[in-house]
Amino acid sequence: MARRRRRFTAEFKGRVALEALQERDSVQAIAARHELHPNQVTAWKRQLLDAVPEVFAKGAGKLAQEHEAKIRDLHAKIGELTVERDFFQRGLKR
C-alpha cells in the first residue's frame, strides 16, 4: 500500500529550518527527529535564507502601511456597528 503524501504547515517548516540554521544538531539528526529526509530539511533551510532579505526590504514598510490601513477600516466598521446597535437598543426600550 502506498504511503500518503504528508503536508506540512508553514509554521512547522519554519521551526525545522530555524533548527537547522542554528546548527546545534546535524541536518541528519534534525531530519530523523522530525521523520523527514535530510534533503527536505536542507531545502527548507535554503528557502528561509533566501527569504531573509525580503524581511528587511523597503517593501516591509508597505506591508506595515497596508496593515495599518486595514486596522483603521476595521475600527471604523466597529464604530459604525456600535452606533447601529445602540440605536436599535434605544428603539426597543420604547
ChimeraX attribute file (.defattr): number of C-alpha atoms within 10 A of each C-alpha:
attribute: neighborCount
match mode: 1-to-1
recipient: residues
	/A:1	3
	/A:2	4
	/A:3	5
	/A:4	6
	/A:5	6
	/A:6	5
	/A:7	6
	/A:8	8
	/A:9	7
	/A:10	9
	/A:11	9
	/A:12	11
	/A:13	17
	/A:14	15
	/A:15	13
	/A:16	21
	/A:17	23
	/A:18	16
	/A:19	17
	/A:20	22
	/A:21	19
	/A:22	9
	/A:23	10
	/A:24	10
	/A:25	12
	/A:26	14
	/A:27	22
	/A:28	15
	/A:29	14
	/A:30	20
	/A:31	19
	/A:32	12
	/A:33	9
	/A:34	11
	/A:35	9
	/A:36	14
	/A:37	13
	/A:38	15
	/A:39	12
	/A:40	15
	/A:41	23
	/A:42	18
	/A:43	12
	/A:44	19
	/A:45	21
	/A:46	14
	/A:47	14
	/A:48	16
	/A:49	13
	/A:50	10
	/A:51	10
	/A:52	10
	/A:53	10
	/A:54	10
	/A:55	10
	/A:56	10
	/A:57	10
	/A:58	10
	/A:59	11
	/A:60	12
	/A:61	12
	/A:62	11
	/A:63	11
	/A:64	11
	/A:65	12
	/A:66	12
	/A:67	12
	/A:68	12
	/A:69	12
	/A:70	12
	/A:71	12
	/A:72	12
	/A:73	12
	/A:74	12
	/A:75	12
	/A:76	12
	/A:77	12
	/A:78	12
	/A:79	12
	/A:80	11
	/A:81	12
	/A:82	11
	/A:83	12
	/A:84	11
	/A:85	12
	/A:86	11
	/A:87	11
	/A:88	10
	/A:89	11
	/A:90	9
	/A:91	9
	/A:92	8
	/A:93	6
	/A:94	5
